[in-house]
Amino acid sequence: MSPDLVFADFRCTSAMEAEQEITAAVAAAELHAYSSQAGGVLVTRHDFNRFSVQISPLVPFGCTVEHDAVVASSM
């Protein structure tokens, strides 16, 4: 299985900025995922203001999955 291809890893100062950055990064990742069929899109919240968008072979092709690492790490 090939490693994840990170499209964006960024910090935001507002919810509006996060939404805009995530939307743009997911659109770019989806285009690449559809052309390469390498996997689906994984959106991860690493902290309250840090996010990443990547193509992952662990996500089924054609799907987008959100993962909240902040909640997962507090359990």
C-alpha positions in Angstrom: 0.0 0.0 0.0 1.4 3.4 -0.9 1.8 6.1 1.7 -0.7 9.0 2.1 -0.3 11.9 -0.2 -0.7 15.2 1.8 -2.4 18.0 -0.1 -2.5 20.5 2.7 -1.4 20.9 6.3 -2.4 24.3 7.7 -3.4 26.3 10.7 -6.4 28.7 10.8 -7.4 31.6 12.9 -11.2 31.4 12.4 -13.9 28.9 11.6 -14.5 30.7 8.3 -10.9 30.5 7.3 -10.8 26.7 8.2 -13.9 26.1 6.1 -12.4 27.9 3.1 -9.1 26.2 3.3 -10.6 22.7 3.8 -13.0 23.2 0.9 -10.2 24.2 -1.5 -7.9 21.5 -0.3 -10.5 18.8 -0.6 -11.4 19.9 -4.1 -7.8 19.6 -5.2 -7.3 16.3 -3.5 -10.5 14.9 -5.1 -9.3 15.8 -8.6 -6.0 14.1 -8.0 -7.7 11.1 -6.3 -10.1 10.6 -9.2 -7.4 10.8 -11.8 -5.0 8.5 -10.0 -7.5 6.2 -8.3 -5.0 6.1 -5.4 -7.6 6.2 -2.6 -10.0 8.5 -1.0 -9.7 11.8 0.8 -8.9 12.0 4.5 -9.5 15.3 6.3 -8.0 15.4 9.8 -8.3 17.9 12.6 -5.0 17.6 14.5 -5.7 20.5 16.9 -8.3 23.2 17.4 -6.7 25.2 14.6 -4.6 22.7 12.6 -6.0 20.6 9.8 -4.7 18.3 7.0 -6.1 17.0 3.8 -4.6 14.0 2.1 -5.3 11.1 -0.2 -5.2 7.8 1.7 -5.3 4.2 0.5 -7.1 3.4 3.7 -10.1 5.5 2.6 -12.2 3.9 -0.2 -11.8 5.4 -3.6 -14.5 8.1 -4.2 -15.1 8.7 -0.5 -14.1 11.6 1.8 -13.7 10.8 5.5 -13.2 13.2 8.4 -11.1 12.3 11.4 -11.0 14.3 14.6 -7.6 13.5 16.2 -8.4 16.0 19.0 -11.4 13.9 20.3 -9.6 10.6 19.6 -6.6 11.6 21.7 -8.7 12.7 24.7 -10.4 9.3 25.1 
